[in-house]
Amino acid sequence: AGAFPLKVEFKPRGDSKIDVASVKVEYLKGAGIDLTSRVKGGIKPSGIEIPAAAAPAGEHPIRVSVRDSEGRLGTAEFKLVVK
């Protein structure tokens, strides 16, 4: 519980660049919630870095989607566990 650092790393293929405007972060429980606006300040071409993220205790399924400069879509899903 409390604040914790959250870091997600982006790795583009070849010479492509990450399209930071395409980054989408979603909470996958229930009807789902778009979290992108809440993490926008931490989005960079290298990834997402939030020094002091906060979430209620429990398991939170998250999906991060991003496109590169060649239009390829990459997604990752993970479970954020907060105790």
N, C-alpha and C positions, 0 to 999 in steps of 0.2 A: 504494500500500500504506500501511498505517497508518490512523490515525483520520481521518475526514472528516465534515463537517457534512452532514446529510440533512434536506431540507425538502420537504414536500408540502402544498400549499395547498388548502383546501376552499372552494368558492364556492356557497352555497345560492341557490336561485331565489326571487325575490320576498321575502316576509316570513318564509319558513320558516327554521328553525334546524337546525343539524347535530345529529344524535343521536350523541353521542360513544360511547355504549354499543354502537352498531351497527358501528363501524369494525372492519374485518378486513383484515389484511395477510398475503398469502400468497406463498411462494416457489414458483414454478411448474415447476421442473426435477424430473425423476424423478417420484416418488410425490407430491411437493409437501409443503410444511411450512407450518404456520400460525405466522407470526411475530408475531402480535398481542401475545402476552404479553411478548415481548422489547422491543416499542416502546411499551408501554402508558403508561409515564411521560412520553412525549413527545406523546401525543395530546391535542389541545385542540380547541375548537369551530372555531378558525381553520385547523386542519390538524395535521400531524405535524412536530415539530421535534426532531431528535436532534443535539446539538452535536458529539458525538464518536462517530459510528457506526463500526463495523468490519466488514469482510467479507474473505474470502480473494480473492486475485487471480483474475480471470476475469469472465465475463458472467453476470449473475444476473437472470432474468426475475421481475418482481414484479407482483402485482396488489393494488390497494387498493380496497376496497368500503366504501361508507358510505350511510346512509339519512338523509333529512331528517325534520323534524317532521310532514310530510304523507305519509310512507311511501315517497317516491320513492327508488329505488336508483340510485346513481351508482357507476361503476367506472372505473378507469384502470389500464392495464398499461404498464409501462416496463421497459427493460433497464438495470440498474445495472452499469456497467463499472468494474471496479477493476483498476488496473495496478500 
